Amino acid sequence: MEHIIANLLSDFEHGKMTRRQLIQSLALTAAAASAAGATPLAAAADDHGFKAVAVNHISYQVADYKRTRDFYVDLLGMKPVGDNGRQVNLTFGDHGTWLLPRNGREGNPTPKVDHIAYTIEDWDKDKVKAELERRGLSPREDTENSFHVKDPDGFDLQISGKGMKPAAQ
């Protein structure tokens, strides 16, 4: 279906069809895909998916967490919370978002993004777990308000409720 839409857009951009013809063609393509059992991406999200409302946190391994902590505190005014000497939560924004820099793991000092957590609307632990399992994602519980899954490229994705906050120590 993506190639059909790409071709329609290309035809429109090259003057081979009018805006009205493009809209009619897109509508017919969507209707045909629906009749054939394909679900457009927007409809799939509305039917069973979750609605992300904020980035909850970004966790990444760094070569020197103190240097990274000081950089973000000084440059962007993030507030350090729960600094334990190896990692720190850096809070910012109105949505309770935070950054979690921590020392790289033993034997793997290369800095990398460990995972990104998204806060979803309407958190219900059992329903979220059931939906993730329905999609074949093998959820791994992390906290009372979150699960980890792998995205299609193997990246660690954390789905969390609004109750997930940085831990103060």
N, C-alpha and C positions, 0 to 999 in steps of 0.2 A: 504494500500500500504506500510505503514511503516513496518508492520510485515513481509511482503514478503522480503523487502530489508534487514531487520535484519536477517532473516533466511538465505538469500543468503550470507551475510557477515559471519555469523557463520559457514556455510558450508565451505567457503573459508578458514577461520582462522583455521578450524579443518582438513584441507587437503582433504576435500571431493570433491573439484573442483579446477581447475587451474585458474590462473589469467584471461586467455582468456575466459574461461567458465563464470567466474564472470562478466566480462565486457559484454559479449554477453547476459547473463541473465538480467543484469541491463538494457541494451538497449531494450530488448524485453518487460520487465516490464514497462518501461516508455512509449513505443509505445502502449502497450495494455491499459494502464491507459489513455493515450491521446485519443485513439479511443473510450474508454468507457465514455469520457466526463470529466474525472478527469484531473486536471491541476497540473503538478509538481510545487513545491514551487518556484523554480527559474523562471519558465515561468510565474507564477502568478505575481511575482514582476516586471518582464519585461513588461508584458501586461498592467497593470493598476496601479501598486503601485508607490511608490515614491522611490527615491534614497537618502538615508541618507548620508551626506557628513561630518558631524561633530556632536558632542554633543554640543548643543548650551549652555545649562546651566543645573545645578542640583540645585534644590531648596529643602531645608529641614529645618524643625523646630528643634531648638536646645534649650537646657536648659539655656544656657548663651551665647548669640551671641558674646559678646565682647571677651570672652575666646576663642571661636571657631575662630573668626576673627583673633585674635593675633596668635593662633596656626598655621593657614594656611599661614599667612603672614610671620611669623618667620621661619617655617619649609620649606615651598615650594616657598617662594618669591612671593606670589600672591599680586596683587596691589589692595588695597581697593578703591572702587569708590561708591559714593552716600551713604555714611554712614549716616543714619538718627537717630541713637541712638537705633533702634530696629532691623534693618537689614542692610546688606551691600552687595554690589556686589564685589566679589573677582575675578578679571580678570587674565587670564593666557593663554599661548599658542599662536600660530600663527593664530588660526581660530576664535578668538574672543570668546572663551569659558569662562564661568564664573561660580562661585559657589555662591549660594545665601543662606547663613545661616541667619535665623531670629528667634526671640524668639518664643517659642511654643505658641499656641493659648490658650486663657483663658480656664480654665477647662481641658486642655489637655497638660500638660507640658512635656509629654514623647517625647523625640527626635524621629523624624521619617523623612523619605524621603517624601517630599510633592509631587514633580513631577520631571520628567526628560524631558527636551526639546531637540529635535533633529532638526538640520538644514537640510533641504532637498534641493536638486538641483532643479533648474527651478521652483521657487515659482511663482504661479499664484493663487491669493486668491480664485477666483471663481472656478477654476478647482480643487483646493485642497478641497474646501468645497464640491463640487459636488461628488468627489471621496469618501470622508469620508462618506457622506450621502448615496452614492450607497452601501457602505459596512455596512450600518446600525449603524454607530458609533455616531450619534447625536453630531456633532461638536459644541463646544461653543467658540465663538470668544473671544480672550483675548486682542490682539493688532491688528493693521493693518497687521502685519506679522506673526500671529500665531492663532492656534486653539487648544483647549484641547479636548481630547477624553479619554475614558476608554479602557484599554487593556483587553484581555480576563480574566485576574485575578482581574479586578477592579482597577488597578493602574492608576493614572492620567498621561497621556502621552500628551506632548505638541509637535505639529508639527509646525515648524517655518521656515520662509525664512531667507536668508542671511542678510536681512535688520534689523533683530531683534538684538538689542544691549542692553547692560546694561544701564539703565537710570542714567545719571549723575545728581546729585542734587546740 
